[in-house]
């Protein structure tokens, strides 16, 4: 059964637009948390970078809403309009590539600061530049090809964009995890910090964006319809939230095992008993450490029972002898 004019591209894009709006709410929350917490702490270029990323994310969301309104409300009965792309639609791939490229460039800088590797930095930055430029090139190709059904004609541009983004995300995640694991010390307190950082935003979100970009590429190559737009609309939101959650999670790293130690210390102090001597000095006895031990010697108990039984038998026999003697005397 052939798909309707709006089902080819606007159906998946509508679902992607709904998810985009929900994710944009998360972006607003993340940006507010960052700005209220780290505005006075971070360097100026990080703050302006966050502002620039949030503005781009906002324009991307507004562009999707405007395009869907124009297409599905104003031109709902215009099949020709529904089968072709417009300038408003072309903003989506352009901003998607720009946001993904900017985010990867930032993480590439963090990898350079953390590992000191220029080779990793150069490769990650090349992937980010490819994503940035190929997103813009995809928008230009959409304007040239114009029909949604013919978007497969510029697949080479999309492959470079999404494959580069996937490879960059995998490289960032692998570099961070490998570097952090090498710095494990064998001490539980320090290693728990490292494991917690690995599980947090830098590494986990890199895996999510890599999987999502790869899925977007595979759907684009395998499905000739516009189903990939569902994934592509949400892709820049994942990059934006990954960067913001990475910056905001720095406050969570302050939590460590001292909290649990202090809690257990309070509990142990609750079991302490202060013993005051006659001289006025006091001694603290910790019941949580000095626990009484009970040893049961079964063999000794059995010997005691047998001795007690023998004594009882001897007494009984002596009593019976006395009774017999009294009877004979009578």
C-alpha positions in Angstrom: 0.0 0.0 0.0 1.4 3.3 -1.1 2.0 6.0 1.5 0.1 9.2 1.4 1.9 12.5 0.6 2.2 13.5 4.3 3.2 10.0 5.5 6.5 9.9 3.6 8.3 12.5 5.6 5.8 14.4 7.8 4.6 11.4 9.7 8.0 10.5 11.1 9.0 14.1 11.4 5.8 14.8 13.5 6.7 12.0 15.9 10.3 13.3 16.0 9.0 16.8 16.6 7.1 15.7 19.6 10.1 14.0 21.1 12.2 17.0 20.2 9.9 19.3 22.2 10.1 17.0 25.2 13.9 16.9 25.0 14.0 20.6 24.6 12.3 20.9 28.0 15.2 18.9 29.4 17.7 21.2 27.7 16.0 24.2 29.3 16.3 22.6 32.7 19.9 21.6 32.1 20.9 25.1 31.0 19.2 26.7 34.0 21.0 24.3 36.4 24.3 25.1 34.7 23.8 28.8 34.6 22.7 29.0 38.2 25.6 26.8 39.4 28.6 27.4 37.3 28.1 30.9 36.0 30.7 32.3 38.4 33.0 29.3 38.3 33.7 28.3 34.7 35.8 30.1 32.2 34.2 32.7 29.9 34.5 30.6 26.7 32.7 27.7 28.3 29.8 29.9 29.4 29.5 31.5 26.0 29.7 28.1 24.3 26.8 26.9 26.4 24.8 30.0 25.5 25.6 29.5 21.8 24.6 25.8 21.9 21.3 26.6 23.7 20.4 29.3 21.1 21.1 26.9 18.3 19.0 24.2 20.0 16.2 26.7 20.5 16.2 27.7 16.8 16.3 24.1 15.8 13.2 23.3 17.9 11.3 26.4 16.7 12.1 25.6 13.1 10.6 22.1 13.4 7.4 23.5 15.0 7.1 26.2 12.3 7.7 23.7 9.5 5.2 21.2 10.8 2.5 23.9 11.3 3.0 25.3 7.8 3.0 21.9 6.2 0.2 20.1 8.2 -2.1 23.0 8.9 -1.7 25.6 6.1 -0.9 23.1 3.3 -2.7 20.0 4.5 -4.5 19.6 1.2 -1.5 20.5 -1.1 0.2 17.2 -2.2 2.9 19.0 -4.1 3.9 21.1 -1.1 4.0 18.0 1.1 6.3 16.1 -1.2 9.0 18.8 -1.4 11.4 20.4 1.1 11.4 24.1 1.9 13.9 26.6 3.3 12.4 26.1 6.8 12.9 22.3 6.5 16.5 22.8 5.4 17.3 24.5 8.7 16.8 21.1 10.5 19.8 19.1 8.9 22.0 22.2 8.9 21.5 22.9 12.6 21.6 19.2 13.5 25.1 19.0 11.9 26.2 22.2 13.5 25.1 21.2 17.0 26.7 17.7 16.7 29.9 19.2 15.4 30.2 21.8 18.1 29.5 19.3 20.8 32.1 16.9 19.5 34.6 19.7 19.2 34.1 20.5 22.9 34.5 16.9 24.0 37.6 16.7 21.8 39.1 19.6 23.7 38.3 17.9 27.0 40.0 14.7 25.8 43.1 16.8 24.9 43.1 18.4 28.4 42.7 15.1 30.1 45.0 12.8 28.1 47.4 15.3 26.6 47.2 13.4 23.2 47.3 15.7 20.2 46.6 12.7 17.9 43.3 12.0 19.5 42.5 15.7 19.6 43.1 16.1 15.8 41.1 13.0 14.8 38.1 14.0 17.0 38.2 17.6 15.7 38.3 16.3 12.1 35.1 14.2 12.9 33.5 17.2 14.4 34.3 19.4 11.4 33.0 16.7 9.0 29.7 16.6 11.0 29.5 20.4 11.0 30.1 20.8 7.3 28.2 17.8 6.1 25.1 18.9 8.0 25.2 22.2 6.1 25.9 20.3 2.8 22.9 18.1 3.5 20.7 21.2 3.7 22.1 22.5 0.4 21.5 19.1 -1.2 17.9 19.1 0.1 17.4 22.4 -1.7 18.9 21.0 -4.9 17.1 17.6 -5.0 13.9 19.2 -3.5 11.7 16.0 -3.4 11.7 13.8 -0.2 11.5 10.6 -2.3 14.8 11.5 -4.0 16.9 12.1 -0.8 18.8 8.9 -1.5 20.7 10.7 -4.3 23.0 12.5 -1.9 23.7 9.5 0.4 27.4 10.1 0.2 27.1 13.4 2.1 24.9 11.8 4.8 27.2 8.8 5.2 30.2 11.1 5.8 28.1 13.1 8.3 26.7 10.4 10.4 29.5 7.9 10.1 32.0 10.6 11.1 29.7 11.5 14.1 29.5 7.9 15.1 33.2 7.3 14.9 33.9 10.6 16.8 31.6 9.6 19.6 33.1 6.1 19.9 36.6 7.6 19.9 35.7 10.1 22.7 34.1 7.4 24.9 37.0 5.0 24.4 39.6 7.6 25.1 37.9 8.7 28.3 37.3 5.2 29.6 40.8 4.0 28.8 42.4 7.0 30.4 40.4 6.8 33.5 40.9 3.0 33.9 44.7 3.5 33.6 44.6 5.8 36.6 43.0 3.3 39.0 45.2 3.0 42.1 43.9 -0.1 43.8 42.4 1.9 46.7 38.7 1.5 47.0 38.1 5.2 47.8 39.9 6.5 44.7 38.7 3.7 42.4 35.0 4.3 43.4 35.5 7.9 42.2 36.8 6.8 38.9 34.1 4.2 38.4 31.5 6.8 39.2 32.9 9.2 36.6 33.0 6.5 34.0 29.3 5.8 34.6 28.4 9.4 34.4 27.7 11.7 31.5 31.0 11.9 29.5 31.1 8.2 28.8 27.5 7.1 28.9 26.2 9.9 26.7 28.9 9.3 24.2 27.6 5.7 23.7 24.0 6.9 23.4 24.8 9.5 20.7 27.0 7.0 18.8 24.2 4.4 18.8 21.6 7.0 17.8 23.7 8.4 14.9 24.4 4.9 13.7 20.7 4.0 13.8 19.9 7.2 11.9 22.4 6.3 9.2 21.2 2.7 8.9 17.5 3.7 8.6 18.4 6.3 6.0 20.3 3.7 3.9 17.8 0.9 4.3 14.4 2.8 4.1 13.7 5.0 1.1 11.0 6.9 2.9 11.6 9.7 5.4 11.6 7.4 8.5 15.1 8.6 9.3 13.7 12.1 10.0 12.3 10.7 13.3 15.8 9.9 14.5 17.5 13.0 12.9 15.2 15.5 14.6 16.1 14.2 18.0 19.9 13.8 17.3 20.9 17.4 18.2 18.9 17.2 21.4 20.9 14.2 22.5 24.2 16.1 21.8 23.0 19.2 23.6 21.9 17.3 26.7 25.0 15.1 26.7 27.2 18.2 27.0 25.0 20.0 29.5 24.6 16.9 31.7 28.4 16.4 31.5 29.0 19.9 32.8 26.3 19.7 35.5 27.4 16.3 36.7 30.7 17.7 38.0 28.8 18.7 41.2 27.8 15.0 41.7 31.5 13.9 41.7 31.9 15.6 45.1 29.9 12.8 46.6 32.3 10.1 47.9 32.5 7.3 50.4 33.2 9.7 53.3 29.4 10.2 53.5 28.8 6.6 54.0 31.8 6.5 56.4 30.4 9.3 58.4 27.0 7.7 58.5 28.5 4.4 59.7 30.6 6.4 62.2 27.4 8.0 63.6 25.9 4.6 63.9 28.9 3.1 65.7 29.0 6.1 68.1 25.5 5.3 69.0 26.7 2.0 70.4 29.5 3.6 72.4 29.3 3.5 76.2 31.2 6.0 78.3 32.6 4.4 81.5 33.7 6.9 84.2 36.4 5.8 86.5 36.8 6.9 90.1 39.6 9.3 89.2 37.3 11.3 86.9 38.7 10.1 83.6 36.3 8.3 81.2 36.9 5.4 78.9 34.9 4.7 75.8 33.9 1.2 75.0 32.7 0.6 71.5 30.2 -2.2 71.4 30.3 -2.4 67.7 33.9 -3.4 67.9 34.1 -5.3 71.2 31.6 -8.0 70.6 31.2 -10.8 73.2 32.0 -14.2 71.9 30.4 -17.4 73.2 32.1 -20.8 73.0 30.1 -23.9 73.6 32.1 -27.1 74.4 29.8 -29.9 73.7 32.1 -32.6 74.9 32.5 -31.0 78.3 28.8 -30.7 78.6 28.4 -34.4 77.8 31.0 -35.4 80.4 29.2 -33.2 83.0 25.9 -34.8 82.2 27.3 -38.3 82.5 28.9 -37.5 85.9 25.6 -36.1 87.1 23.8 -39.2 85.9 26.3 -41.4 87.8 25.9 -39.4 91.0 22.2 -39.7 90.7 22.4 -43.5 90.3 24.7 -43.9 93.3 22.4 -41.9 95.5 19.4 -43.9 94.4 21.1 -47.2 95.1 22.3 -46.0 98.6 18.7 -44.9 99.4 17.4 -48.3 98.3 19.9 -50.1 100.6 18.9 -48.1 103.6 15.2 -48.8 103.0 16.0 -52.5 102.8 17.9 -52.5 106.0 15.1 -50.7 107.9 12.6 -53.3 106.6 14.8 -56.2 107.8 15.2 -54.5 111.2 11.4 -54.4 111.6 
